[in-house]
Amino acid sequence: MSSLIRSTPDWEAELGRRIRATRKQGKLTQQELANRSNVSRSAIKYLEAGKGSSLATFLNVARALGLEGNLEKIFTAVSTISPLALLEEKRKGAR
């Protein structure tokens, strides 16, 4: 999909494809991944098919596949500056 804005079903399908590809690259069966992730095989099946999955299932699977570092990158651009600290700085500057 070329659009930068994706629907939730589009994201579910894309994440499912990527999870499946990573699992296969690691030469794991769905059952082996389920065991490592502490989820059911059917949960893996639904996740890979993009048919909806809980965030907990996705995170357990991502951890089992060694993708935690990639998850950390999603939020690296989030500012750690407190909105209250910014407001206080504005108030000091206005005096």
N, C-alpha and C positions, 0 to 999 in steps of 0.2 A: 504494500500500500504506500503510495507516494505522499499522501496528505500528512501534514504535521499534526493535525488534530484528528485523533482516532476516537471511535466510540468505545464504550466498555467491552462489547463483544469482540471488536477488532483487537483490542489489547489482550483479551483473554485468549483469543486464537493465536496471536503472535507469541505471547509468553508460553503457551502450550507447545508451539512448534519449537521454540528455543529450548525448553526443558527436555522435550523428546530428543532433540539433536544432541544435547549435552549428555543425556543418559546413554544414548547409543554410542557416542564417542568414547564414553567410559566403559563400554561393553557391559552394561548392566541391563538386566531384565526389569520389567515393571515391578515384579515381586521383590527383587533384590533392592531396588530403590525404595519400595514401600517399607521393607524391613529396616533399612538404614534411616529412613525418615520417621519411623514410628507412626505411619499412616497406613490405611488399607490400600490394597492393590486397586480397588475401584476408585479411590481418591486420586491415585496417579493417573488412571485411565481418563477420568473426567478432566483433570488438570491439563493433560496433554492434548485432549480433544477440544479444549477451550470451551467446555460446557459449564463453566462456573466452578469455583473452588473457594474455600475460605482462605483468608490471609494467613492464618496459622498453618494450613497445609502447604501453601506456597512457600512460606518461610522455612518450614521444616525440610521441604524438598530442596530448596536453594542451599541450605546449610549442608545437607547430605551430599550435594553435588559440588561443594566447595566454592559456592558463588557468593559467599558473604561479603567479600571485598567489593564485588560489583554492586551489591545493595548499598554499601556505605557511600559509594560514589554518587548515588542518586541525590543525596542531601548535602553534598559538600559545598554547594553554592548558597545554601541557606545561611543568612546572616546570623551571627551570634550576638549582635548588638541588641540590647534591650530597648523596646519602644519607649519605655518610661525614661531610660537614660537619654534618649534622643530628645524627648519632650523637655526634660530638665535642661539640656544644653541649649535648646531654643529659648527657653525662659531666661536663662542667664545672659544670652546674647541680646535679648530685647531690652535689658535694663540699662 
